[in-house]
Amino acid sequence: MTKQLFQGNQAITMAAEVAGLKFFAGYPITPASEIIHELVNKKHIKVLQMEDEIASINAIIGASLAGLKSMTATSGPGFSLMQESIGLAHMMEVPLVIVNVQRVGPSTGMPTLPAQGDVIQCIHGSHGDYFPIVFYPNSVSELYKYTIMAFNAAEESLSPVILLSDGFISHLYETIIPDRNFDIKNRTRPPLGAGNRHFTGLSHEDSVPKTSDVDNYRRLITRLHEKQQLTAQRYNYYEYLECSKDTDTLLISYGALSRIAYYFKNDFALYRPIRLFPIVEEIKIIASRYKRILIMEMNMGQYTHEIERILHREVEFIPILGGRIDLNEIKQKLYEQRY
Amino acid sequence: MNKDTNFKRYLKLDLLPTPWCPGCGNGIVLKTICQAFDELDLPKNSTVVVSGIGCAGRSAGFFDLDSVHTAHGRAIPAAEGIKYANDALHVVVVSGDGDLIGIGGNHLFQAIRRNTNITVICYANEIYAMTGGQVSPITPHNTKTLTTPNGNPDHPADIQFLFKSNNCFFARTTAYHLNHMRKCIVEALKFKGFSFVEARTMCIVNYGRRLGYKNSNEMLLHYKEFYKINDYAEELAENEIGIIKSVPRSSDGFPSA
């Protein structure tokens, strides 16, 4: 297969088609709109432009229950609107893929510029406890690969899987080889019309709402938690580059910002989570080899807290607030921190 | 089973009783929906019920067919997703006035615009009942509720005109007029396009008793005395129930260049 030039958002749509996407509902938003623009031209994929992101996610919940692999794509403001129904999809165990091409927030922020401010919203945006699987690639070819992984993980876990991107890598053009040889997971649950099941956001057991059975609720949430952890273990994706020189520092970054981290590979060991959540356990072993852990991310330390929590030790943090990724600025901050 | 009880095949009888208060009218609507299903002999394996949140939203779980109990106000977009995913399914939304016209009002308007081929049955009790009795979009003017202690300052939404905008089906009926309700639901289910039945139903515990009704029977008698049937009229007056005549659209907007 030959290399071809594609935009990040375009790669997502091609991969989604390979993964078996049949239904898409979305609402226009920069920098995610290219996804719906590409999909409307594809045969065999039903595309709806809905009135808002709330309608979009509920439409794909309906379509997914009706048996079609479904996806939506949005950016921060739309992702915020979807939160309630993301919790619903976890409770009803509906496989979905939600693409969030992050932009600078909060609120309307800077719509076309990249940021990484939605990291915690992915796991705590909806009320109650739920345990989503989140991927965050850092190149066009990775967007392609992890879109397919997101669809597979959604089918295996029967839950909404989040594919994070940002205004930078989604609008990036790179040459990729659009490989079609992936093992594609298919739907295991029969579509709507096959029985007398009741899908509900209420605490439930075997299709029956149990609104005040505390023991049943605890069993339900424990089961959902275990299911997510178990599925996630099959998608242990991260990148770890040991330093050629002797170093005591591990530099952690992800998404767009991690692309610039490669520049420092001769001074630091590099770690990049691709599956952001649940956090890849290997980080514990890798981090134990280094005296200093340094994280840089395009927010005020959202993933830093998560890493601290899992490592039970202090980590240093460099905020590169959203909008600009500048080598000199990062260089200055990195070496200031060090010496 | 004889003809009169045949509708029960659409219900999960072992889950009864419903969680509704004594005197609630929702059971009447639930039963009438099942009777309409039975009259049309809707196959269980091609019918899906979708509901939102609230008293009426709980009715979805009692249907003996696949059902989805969505988030508050979002039954219509979920139902549209199901219908566009599998056109062979009969998709029926059952929910309340607060859910469909209040929090989900925009989705209702957009579904009319899209004219999605689904049927919506609105259990219109004129109140947010599950939360204790707050004012709803169709609570009459000057009515006292928990959140309008001096009377509702607003006028109720008369949504029939929305449906005329895109030649969709609209009917208003009440829990007293059982045969009429059944006829409205049957016609709505047969309608090709977006159809909506506003079924007035009584809430005695969180609404009627505060207005001076002694029991729900008195509320039923109010429906009997207040509402007159006027089917296939151009529009329905405040005290009329019936199916509105749909008018074909005169224009399809800008012609393409």
Interface residues (C-beta under 8 A of the other chain):
Chain A: K22 F23 A25 K46 L48 M50 E51 D52 I54 A55 S56 N58 A59 I60 I61 G62 A63 S64 L65 A66 G67 L68 S70 E84 S85 L88 M92 P191 L192 G193 A194 G195 N196 R197 H198 F199 T200 G201 L202 S207 V208 P209 T211
Chain B: K12 L15 P19 K44 N45 S46 T47 V48 V50 R58 A60 G61 F63 D64 L65 D66 S67 V68 H69 T70 A71 H72 R74 P77 A78 A79 E80 G81 I82 K83 Y84 A85 N86 A88 L89 N106 H107 Q110
